[in-house]
Amino acid sequence: MGTTKLKSAFRRYHGCTITEYIQQRRISHAEHLLAHTEFSIGDVVRMVGYRNANHFSELFRETSGLVPSEYRKIARR
């Protein structure tokens, strides 16, 4: 299967691009780690595959509407 066909089939099946899917999975895993572990935010950033905490924070805020520290506080209530 060629790259174009793979990307097209993936988008039809999942409703998003491969990159968007991976990003959604990373953020979802980060939400779980923030809510259910004591790992620092920096550790969570690295665990889900990001190198830059600021970039991660921006993506996280775009997805959840909150920065990671706010999300953690709310999720633990």
C-alpha positions in Angstrom: 0.0 0.0 0.0 1.4 3.4 -0.9 1.7 6.3 1.5 -1.2 8.3 0.0 -3.5 5.4 0.1 -2.5 4.6 3.7 -3.1 8.2 4.8 -6.5 8.3 3.0 -7.6 5.0 4.5 -6.5 6.0 8.0 -8.4 9.3 7.7 -11.6 7.5 6.6 -11.3 5.0 9.4 -10.3 7.3 12.3 -11.6 10.7 11.0 -8.3 12.4 11.5 -4.8 12.4 10.1 -2.1 10.0 11.5 -0.4 13.0 13.2 -3.6 14.2 14.8 -4.4 10.7 16.0 -0.9 10.3 17.7 -1.3 13.7 19.3 -4.7 12.8 20.7 -3.4 9.6 22.1 -0.4 11.4 23.7 -2.6 14.0 25.3 -5.1 11.4 26.5 -2.3 9.4 28.1 -0.9 12.7 29.7 -4.4 13.4 31.1 -4.4 10.0 32.7 -0.9 10.4 34.2 -1.7 13.9 35.5 -4.9 12.7 37.2 -3.7 9.4 38.6 0.1 9.7 39.4 2.4 11.9 41.3 4.9 12.3 38.4 6.0 15.9 37.8 4.6 17.6 34.8 8.0 17.6 33.2 8.2 13.8 33.7 4.7 13.4 32.1 5.8 15.5 29.2 8.8 13.2 28.5 6.7 10.0 29.2 4.2 10.9 26.5 7.0 11.7 24.0 7.4 15.4 23.9 10.8 17.2 24.4 9.5 20.7 24.8 7.2 21.4 27.9 6.0 24.7 26.5 4.9 23.1 23.2 3.2 20.3 25.1 1.4 22.9 27.3 0.1 24.7 24.3 -1.2 21.5 22.7 -2.7 20.3 26.0 -4.5 23.7 26.5 -5.8 23.6 22.9 -7.2 20.1 23.5 -8.5 20.3 27.1 -8.9 24.0 27.6 -6.6 23.9 30.6 -2.9 24.0 31.2 -1.6 20.7 32.7 -1.3 22.0 36.3 -4.9 23.3 36.2 -6.1 20.0 34.7 -4.3 18.1 37.5 -5.9 20.2 40.3 -9.4 19.7 38.8 -9.0 16.0 38.0 -8.0 15.3 41.6 -11.0 16.8 43.2 
